[in-house]
Amino acid sequence: MSSALKIILILSLLLSAGSHAAGTAPRKTLTPFASEQALSSYLQQLQARQATLQREQQKLQRATAQSLAVPAPAPVAPMVAKAAPATSAEAAESVTNVQTAGVDEGGIVKLHGKHLVMLRRGKLFTVQVDGKALQPVAALDAFAPGSDPSGSWYDEMLIDGDTVVVIGYSYSRGGTEIGLFDIAADGKLAYRATYHLRSNDYYSSRNYASRLIGSKLVFYSPLSLNLHRSDPFGGFPALRRWRHDTVPSDFRRIAPATRIYRTDEEPEPGAGLTLHTVTVCDLAQRDMRCEATAVMGPQGRVFYVSGESVFVWTTRRGRDSGVFRIPLDGSAPSALKVAGAPVDQFSFLESVDGHLNVLLRAEGQGDAMWDGARGRGDMALLRVPLTSFSDGRDSAPASSYKPLPGGGGYGLQNRYVGSYLLYGNPGNGGRRQADQAWPRQPLYAVRWADAGSVQALSLPHGVERIEALGNDAVVIGAQGKDLHFSSIRLGAQAAIATRYICADAAQGESRSHGFFYKPQTASEGMIGLPILGADERPGFNKSAASVLYLRNSGLQLTELGALAARPGQLSVADDGCRASCVDWYGNARPLFLQGRVFALLGYEVVEGALKEGQIREVRRVSYAPAAR
């Protein structure tokens, strides 16, 4: 019996007692702590249990030391309402490849009126792109004037109206750092305020920490509970405004006991306990206000933000999982016992038919740092009605899991496109020489709504990226030293349409924001993707050699050309960087604005124009800070 089927059988036998068929049980939600006293008492109980466990472990260790012949036993193992998505011209001209329409994601480049705004190496920059202009306008530190930015990383940016939001993480100040800046119609920047949101490190090689829905700034942040500290509440969700004389006691709780929830699951002995925290900040007011909701759970996590809710999937060590649903309409969180682990945020889809769909592997560690690339084991598709979420005591029934083929190997890619779920592996985890045989790789396609038969499309290249082309898809991956683009028709059946091969090339950006597709009609559009030479490797602080552009015409892919970085552009060693001096989120992006084509390449913005069916450079500008 496969491990996936074992998971399902164990789930149905051990966890389904008391569960109801999806859609028939009355809707229940998690219950918050009734008061600060109730929460304090619960934490004291947990602390006492951990102290007892620690004493027992110490006794075992002493007994082991006295008798080497005896092996040591193993340790016993209400929120603000969601605002409507923005409908401004800037929203219509989004430059970010987002997962969910209307849910913007923090990135390194955004658009404000006639200006591009870039976040790079601890600074904000604006470049005018109106008409035929391409002109640097302003530059400003992405941190508070007079503050020490050492030990801080400024990675994500969002724009709401005339407010630029810079999101980073400060190891020296211990939490998420939120910088607010004013941007004027002429592109000038001015610092407004900095806030610190208590959190553990949020970094993920695949996911982004922040989302923007209307004027509501949404964060997911984990907080590990330290029950041994004298004041356990000192690690709870809190916010402070930065000042020159800021001290730790300036933090103010933003999640009272009545906004902290738990399920019936007892914490694992010896395992960490995390407050999975969703914070919503109102940017409509100049003095930012934030509220948080937190759910207690195990450490491993993957989170996904839909237009309606934040879903947080947690995993217990070697045991079952749980998924929390935290709505953005003011409702209380709910939960469901589940099995397995998603790959990353792209494994989730809250569909318009009122279901949560999740691609699962048998094992996974969450998406902190590079963990999202690591899971393993057999695969399944979970599909449950949102009404089946409850107070955490109910389980997803075995019938809601559909076993799927393909092992969830390292670097697995997955994406929902239209009515299909597509997934596949990069293949062998690296590139082969051109003269070596390349095993064909399967791309799996399944209709998520009816869980019909699964198709395996044979590709002559690995699956390194899956993206939507309107209602169809493109799959990008390597074969030897070449980069392949396979267009996929998603009709009654999934089928490979055509393939374009870019010789001696590799992806220059692995993050989702590196790709962009600009539709022009229902069946036509333009693709942009940063690329490198085949012998080069993407590296931090290393600009992509160029951005490649392809035309999609009825899924026929043809090359339009590339916009390349200028050889010998200003070395990053000369830019006087003081903070965030590694491009963790990349530094190259294809940009499509008001019918114009641009490429962001490190400190350069290059504009191209279509002439006789090819992209030709028409102008470029460097916005780099003066060399020091």
Secondary structure, DSSP 4 states (H G I P E B T S, - for coil): --HHHHHHHHHHHHT-TT---TTTSPP---EE-SSHHHHHHHHHHHHHHHHHHHHHHHHHHHHHHH-TTSPPPPP---PPPPPPPP-SHHHHT--S--SSTT-EE-BSEEEETTEEEEEETTEEEEEE-STT--EEEEEEESS-TT---TTEEEEEEEEETTEEEEEEEETTTTEEEEEEEEE-TTS-EEEEEEEEEE-----BSS--SEEEETTEEEEEEEEE--TTSS-GGGGSSEEEE--TT--GGG-EESS-GGGEEE-SPPPPTTS--EEEEEEEEETTSSS-EEEEEEEEE-SEEEEEE-SSEEEEEEE-TTS-EEEEEEESSSPPPEEEEE-SEESSGGGEEEETTTEEEEEEEEE---SSBTGGGT-EEEEEEEEEEGGG-BEEEEE--GGGEEEESS---TT-EEEEETTEEEEE--STTS---TTS----EEEEEEETTTT-PPEEEEESS---EEEEETTEEEEEEEETTEEEEEEEEESSSEEEEEEEEETTEEES--SGGG-EEEESSSSEEEEEEEEEETT----TT---SEEEEEEEETTEEEEEEEEEPPTT---GGGS---S--S-TT-SEEEEEETTEEEEEETTEEEEEEEETTEEEEEEEEE-PPPP-
